[in-house]
């Protein structure tokens, strides 16, 4: 079942476009930590979910997911900005000439991380979520599947038992 939540066809400003491209990469990272697959389209600010979920199509849970994705995006951008600022201060304490060499690239990193953080906050209300998740299969079906693989059930017995589980 596919469900869609949020606004469609929104116009993104500069901060939101920068944050949207950063979100594409952070959702790839978050997707490896979850049991659902997350994909983000930065041009349309659309988050797509697929896989198994206990609450497929639930708008409240999808809204929470969007909030968490952007909260983590803000936290990552803050961490990157703080590391860049700390690098400048360490460079300044070791050699004054290093301040200029390290400071200019660090300034771009800090401004970029600010754009990502502020744009992420703004994107919370502009993100469209497309939910392709389904409910997980009952544990009994996994057990029947394993019995079939082990050779304990033939095809007809498997079909009969699967129908019985689904009918419950």
C-alpha positions in Angstrom: 0.0 0.0 0.0 1.3 3.4 -0.9 0.4 6.5 1.1 1.6 10.1 0.5 1.9 12.8 3.1 2.9 16.4 3.0 2.9 19.2 0.4 3.7 18.6 -3.2 5.5 20.8 -5.8 7.1 23.2 -3.3 9.6 25.9 -4.3 12.9 25.6 -2.4 15.1 28.6 -1.5 19.0 28.5 -1.4 19.3 27.2 2.1 16.6 24.5 1.5 18.3 23.4 -1.7 21.7 23.0 0.0 20.0 21.2 2.9 18.1 19.0 0.5 21.3 17.8 -1.2 22.9 17.1 2.2 19.8 15.2 3.2 20.1 12.9 0.3 23.5 11.7 1.7 22.4 11.6 5.3 19.3 9.5 4.4 21.6 7.0 2.7 23.5 6.8 6.0 20.4 6.5 8.1 19.0 3.8 5.7 21.8 1.5 6.6 20.9 1.8 10.3 17.1 1.1 9.9 15.1 -1.9 8.6 13.4 0.3 6.0 15.0 1.9 2.9 15.0 5.7 2.8 15.5 7.6 -0.4 15.5 11.4 -0.8 14.9 13.4 -3.9 16.5 16.8 -3.4 14.8 18.5 -6.4 11.3 17.8 -5.1 12.0 17.5 -1.3 10.5 14.0 -1.3 11.4 11.3 1.1 10.5 7.7 -0.1 10.2 4.8 2.3 10.1 1.1 1.5 10.4 -2.1 3.4 8.6 -3.6 6.4 7.1 -1.4 9.1 4.8 -2.1 12.1 2.8 1.0 11.1 2.6 1.3 7.3 0.8 4.4 6.1 0.7 6.0 9.5 1.0 9.8 9.0 2.0 10.6 12.6 5.0 8.1 12.5 6.1 9.4 9.1 6.0 13.0 10.4 8.2 11.9 13.3 10.6 10.2 10.9 10.9 13.4 8.8 11.6 15.4 12.0 14.2 12.9 13.2 15.9 12.9 9.7 16.2 16.7 9.8 17.1 16.8 13.5 20.0 14.5 12.8 20.9 16.6 9.7 21.1 19.7 11.9 23.2 17.9 14.5 25.6 16.6 11.8 26.0 20.1 10.3 26.6 21.6 13.7 29.3 19.0 14.4 31.0 19.7 11.0 30.9 23.4 11.7 32.3 23.0 15.2 35.1 20.8 14.0 36.0 23.4 11.3 36.0 26.2 13.9 38.2 24.2 16.3 40.6 23.4 13.4 41.1 27.2 12.9 41.7 27.8 16.6 44.2 25.0 16.7 45.9 26.3 13.6 46.1 29.8 15.0 47.7 28.6 18.2 50.4 26.7 16.4 51.4 29.2 13.6 49.7 32.5 12.8 50.3 31.9 9.1 48.3 28.7 9.3 45.3 30.7 10.3 44.9 32.1 6.8 45.7 28.8 5.1 43.2 26.9 7.3 40.8 29.7 8.0 39.6 30.4 4.5 38.5 26.8 3.6 37.1 26.4 7.2 35.0 29.6 6.7 33.4 28.0 3.6 32.7 24.8 5.6 31.2 26.8 8.5 28.9 28.8 6.1 27.9 25.6 4.3 27.1 23.8 7.6 25.0 26.8 8.7 23.1 26.7 5.4 22.5 23.0 5.9 21.3 23.4 9.4 19.0 26.4 8.8 17.7 24.8 5.5 16.9 21.6 7.3 14.7 23.3 9.8 12.8 25.0 7.0 12.5 21.7 5.0 10.6 20.0 7.8 7.3 21.6 6.6 8.1 21.3 2.9 8.9 17.6 2.7 6.6 15.2 0.9 6.7 11.6 2.2 5.8 8.7 0.0 5.3 5.5 2.1 5.7 2.2 0.3 6.1 0.2 3.5 4.2 -3.0 4.3 3.4 -4.9 7.4 5.9 -7.6 8.3 4.9 -11.2 7.6 3.7 -13.2 10.6 6.4 -15.4 12.3 4.4 -18.5 11.4 5.0 -17.8 7.7 8.7 -17.6 8.2 8.5 -20.9 10.1 6.6 -22.5 7.2 9.0 -21.2 4.7 11.9 -22.8 6.7 10.1 -26.1 6.9 9.6 -26.1 3.1 13.3 -25.3 2.6 14.2 -28.2 4.9 12.0 -30.5 3.0 9.5 -31.2 5.8 6.6 -29.8 3.7 5.7 -30.3 0.1 4.1 -27.5 -2.1 0.5 -28.5 -1.5 0.9 -28.7 2.3 2.8 -25.3 2.2 -0.1 -23.7 0.3 -2.7 -25.1 2.6 -0.9 -23.9 5.8 -0.1 -20.5 4.3 -3.8 -20.0 3.5 -4.7 -21.0 7.0 -2.3 -18.5 8.5 -3.4 -15.7 6.2 -7.1 -16.3 6.9 -6.6 -15.9 10.7 
